[in-house]
Amino acid sequence: MHSEVSVRLTGNEEFRFDLEGQEPMAHEAGRRWLDDQFTSLDCEPLRASGKVLLADKVLTVARAAGSALLNDPVWSRDFARAASAALAKPVVRVDVPGMAVSY
């Protein structure tokens, strides 16, 4: 099955990560990786309640990472693997300006 993660940062700045041939990350490992990045990148919850959904975490980590980390081949590979595993979806699209994650 085809697996990929794409992130749109701006109108013309998009990153696509093909996970073909990559070692799959376990669901819990993906959640932990995103938790660690959420904390280390000083991300803030999107909701006033403070509740952070997994899709929100993927979105805010991508936004905080910006093009600097998304251009890093090791970090971006791990981000893509973690997002796909945590959300349990083979195709994930992150639209930062639109504040949306779709599958």
PyMOL commands that set and color helices and strands:
alter all, ss='L'
color gray80, all
select helices_A, chain A and resi 27-40+54-70+73-87
alter helices_A, ss='H'
color red, helices_A
select strands_A, chain A and resi 4-8+14-18+91-95+100-102
alter strands_A, ss='S'
color yellow, strands_A
deselect
rebuild
show_as cartoon
